[in-house]
């Protein structure tokens, strides 16, 4: 057999074998995207940022810390949080009130939350980048059999392969587009949350 023909046949075989794994991964990504969308809607419904409440709570907390009323200061601090992520941070930060290493612990806590936020956005970035790539793969792989069916006059094979090609494109763009919109919105939310966290840490330090 001609070596070039053998190489081409091997490439065609490997490419065809990738079709079903690509389709399965695309379906998984679509489910993942829908789950991320549900989580996004739930998080949006719980976000009620109130800068005035945050500032007032920090001032009250600072006054209670100066009076060494750490228990009341922790309660005042916890009441000043408005978003779930910010409330979680304040709850963790309140554990270190009255500690001589408060500034060090608060800085470490801020870094931990930055890593937590980065991990959340990275998952969405994977969806944003990978879903359209899989959609493109799912589009190109069936085109070979579709063209072979066209050359052989097999209209049914042509039609079935084109349906697969167009469907995978739509699924890839659907998952990638929704994930991209969620990622941009969450990035803006988390930048604001990090700003509030730094404000709280500095106010009570």
ChimeraX attribute file (.defattr): number of C-alpha atoms within 10 A of each C-alpha:
attribute: neighborCount
match mode: 1-to-1
recipient: residues
	/A:1	5
	/A:2	6
	/A:3	8
	/A:4	9
	/A:5	10
	/A:6	11
	/A:7	11
	/A:8	11
	/A:9	12
	/A:10	12
	/A:11	12
	/A:12	14
	/A:13	11
	/A:14	12
	/A:15	15
	/A:16	14
	/A:17	12
	/A:18	13
	/A:19	18
	/A:20	11
	/A:21	12
	/A:22	20
	/A:23	20
	/A:24	11
	/A:25	15
	/A:26	24
	/A:27	17
	/A:28	13
	/A:29	24
	/A:30	22
	/A:31	13
	/A:32	17
	/A:33	23
	/A:34	15
	/A:35	12
	/A:36	18
	/A:37	16
	/A:38	12
	/A:39	13
	/A:40	16
	/A:41	12
	/A:42	11
	/A:43	14
	/A:44	14
	/A:45	9
	/A:46	12
	/A:47	14
	/A:48	11
	/A:49	17
	/A:50	12
	/A:51	13
	/A:52	10
	/A:53	14
	/A:54	20
	/A:55	16
	/A:56	14
	/A:57	22
	/A:58	25
	/A:59	17
	/A:60	17
	/A:61	26
	/A:62	21
	/A:63	14
	/A:64	18
	/A:65	19
	/A:66	12
	/A:67	10
	/A:68	13
	/A:69	15
	/A:70	19
	/A:71	15
	/A:72	14
	/A:73	25
	/A:74	21
	/A:75	15
	/A:76	20
	/A:77	25
	/A:78	23
	/A:79	17
	/A:80	23
	/A:81	26
	/A:82	18
	/A:83	18
	/A:84	15
	/A:85	18
	/A:86	23
	/A:87	17
	/A:88	13
	/A:89	23
	/A:90	22
	/A:91	17
	/A:92	15
	/A:93	23
	/A:94	21
	/A:95	14
	/A:96	17
	/A:97	22
	/A:98	16
	/A:99	10
	/A:100	9
	/A:101	11
	/A:102	18
	/A:103	16
	/A:104	13
	/A:105	17
	/A:106	24
	/A:107	14
	/A:108	12
	/A:109	18
	/A:110	18
	/A:111	13
	/A:112	13
	/A:113	19
	/A:114	15
	/A:115	12
	/A:116	12
	/A:117	18
	/A:118	13
	/A:119	12
	/A:120	14
	/A:121	18
	/A:122	13
	/A:123	14
	/A:124	23
	/A:125	18
	/A:126	14
	/A:127	23
	/A:128	25
	/A:129	16
	/A:130	18
	/A:131	30
	/A:132	22
	/A:133	18
	/A:134	23
	/A:135	26
	/A:136	19
	/A:137	20
	/A:138	26
	/A:139	22
	/A:140	18
	/A:141	21
	/A:142	22
	/A:143	16
	/A:144	15
	/A:145	17
	/A:146	22
	/A:147	17
	/A:148	13
	/A:149	18
	/A:150	15
	/A:151	11
	/A:152	11
	/A:153	11
	/A:154	13
	/A:155	14
	/A:156	12
	/A:157	18
	/A:158	21
	/A:159	14
	/A:160	14
	/A:161	21
	/A:162	19
	/A:163	14
	/A:164	18
	/A:165	21
	/A:166	16
	/A:167	15
	/A:168	25
	/A:169	21
	/A:170	15
	/A:171	21
	/A:172	28
	/A:173	19
	/A:174	18
	/A:175	25
	/A:176	26
	/A:177	18
	/A:178	18
	/A:179	27
	/A:180	17
	/A:181	13
	/A:182	21
	/A:183	22
	/A:184	13
	/A:185	12
	/A:186	19
	/A:187	15
	/A:188	10
	/A:189	15
	/A:190	18
	/A:191	13
	/A:192	13
	/A:193	21
	/A:194	19
	/A:195	10
	/A:196	18
	/A:197	23
	/A:198	13
	/A:199	15
	/A:200	26
	/A:201	21
	/A:202	13
	/A:203	14
	/A:204	23
	/A:205	15
